[in-house]
Amino acid sequence: MAGSDAGDRRGSEYLQVQTTTDSRAEAMELARAAVEARLAACGQVAGPVASTYWWNDELERSEEWFVFLKTPADRYDELAAFLAERHSYDEPEIVATAIVSGSASFLSWIRDETRPRPASGASGASGTPQESGADEAARQAAEGQIRAE
């Protein structure tokens, strides 16, 4: 519709944002990074799917992977910029569909998991005291060993 704001999300408090990639590895990394950055509460990867599209005036066919991300509507712009910056495509698909209904507890979970968290080392939600520099270094080293396994 001419003159309409394609980005208008009034009435949609939550969104499912999707993109596609040409590899499962990239799809998994985009999902992980968006969730880790708390721009999405969850990321799901599905595929492969067969895609047919026009690119540079040629009809293309390729195998792609979907990435689905759940986020509050007010985080969309930040999530879209995050995906565009990290995506390997020149013109990535980044579209959002309104979540028009859902269980209150699930939607609340989406909101809670996408709130920015305090910086590392500050007193957390659990009320634990701030770690000393040595304790922090030991914790990070232990986490690095766990993640590497």
N, C-alpha and C positions, 0 to 999 in steps of 0.2 A: 504494500500500500504506500503510495507516494507520500513523502513527508513524515512518515512514521519513524519512531525511534526503534530500530531493530533491537537495541539493547535494553528496552523498557521491560523491567521485571516486576512492575507493581503487582502486589497481590501474591507474589511467589516468595515466600520466606526462605525456601530451600531449593537447591538445584542439583540436577545430575549433569555434570559437564563431561563431554566426551571428546576424544581425539583418536586418531589412528596413527600407527607407525608401520614401518616396513619390517620390523623385527620384534620378536618376543622380548629380547633382551632390552631394547629401548623402551618398550611398553612397560616392562617391569620396573625399570629404573625411573621412568616418569612417575609411575604410581607411587613408588617408594619415596621419592624425593618430595612430591606434593604432600604426602601424609606426614613425612618427617618435618616439613616446614609448617605443618599445621594449617595448610591452606585447604586441605580436604580431610574429612574424618576417616574416609576409607577409599581405597583405590582397588579396582577390579580390572583384570586383564582377560580378554576373551579373544578367541580366534584360532586359527586364521580365518579370514573372510576373503572372498574374491571381490575385488573392487574394479570397476570400469569407470573411467573418467576422461575428460579432456585436459591435456596439459601441453602448453606450447603448440597449440593448433593440431595436436595429434591425439588420436584415441589411444588411451593407455589401459592396460590390464595389469593388475598386480595382486600379490597376496599381502594382506595387511592384518594388523592386530588392533583391537579396540582397547582403549583405556577409559574406564568409567570412574568418575570421581564425585563423591557427595560432599556438598559444601553449602554454607549459608549464602543466600543471594548477595549479601553485602560483602562477601569475600571474592565474588566472581572476577572483578577487574584485576585484582591481585593474582588470582590463580591463572587467569588467561595470560597475563604478562609473563608469569613464571613459566608456563608451558611454551609460549612463543619463544622465549629466550633460550630454552633448553632443547627445543625440538630440532630434529635434523632436517625436516622439510623446509623448503623456501616459503611455502604457504600452507601451514598446517591447518587441518580441520580443528577448530575449537568452537564447539556449539554447546549450548545449555538448554536443558529441558526442565520446566518447572516440575517440582514434586508437589502435586496439588493436594495430596493427602498422605498420611502415614501415621504410624502409632506415635503417640505423644512421647513415649520414652525413647524411641529411635531418633526422632527429630531433635529432642533435647540432647541426646548423645552427640549428634552431628554438631550442634552449637557448642557444647562443652569441649569437644575434642579439637575444635578449630580456634579456640581462644589462644592468643599468644601466651606463652609461659614465661615466668621470671627467668632472668639470666642464670646460668649455671653457677652454683656456689652460694646463691642466696638461700635464705630459709624457704623451704618448699611448702607445699600444701600439707605435707605430713607433719610439719612443725619441727623437723629435725634442724639442729643448729648448723650454722655455716661451717663447712669443712675447712681445715687449715690447708695451706698450699701443698704440703706434703701429702695430706690425706687425699686432696683432690687429684694430685698427680698419680698416686697409687690407684685410685678408683678408675681414672682414665686408662691407665696401663692395663688394669684387669679387664676393663670393658673391651679394649683393643684386642686382647688375647681371646676373649670370648667371641667377639665378632669374627676374628680371623679363622676360627675353627669350623 
